[in-house]
Amino acid sequence: MARYVDDSQQYVSTATKTRRQQEDQRRMAYRRAIEDFAEQRRLQQELLDFPELIAANYLDAVRAASRRNARPAR
């Protein structure tokens, strides 16, 4: 017994599958962006609890940079 196969259904399902995959990718990218933002915010809050460490690290970095950029005496 021969069976009739509707090829248009196959294209619709692949188009639907592709569209859903793209939506999932966008949704996951959005979710990762939110998680990254929340993590950055949490870390910033933790750093704000210790402002003296931020200042000390900044001063050390400035001193190291000035030593690297200093020209040797001739």
Summary of the structure (lengths in Angstrom):
residues: 74
radius of gyration: 28.5
end to end distance: 97.6
largest distance: 97.6
contacts: 121
relative contact order: 0.05
helix: 82%
strand: 0%
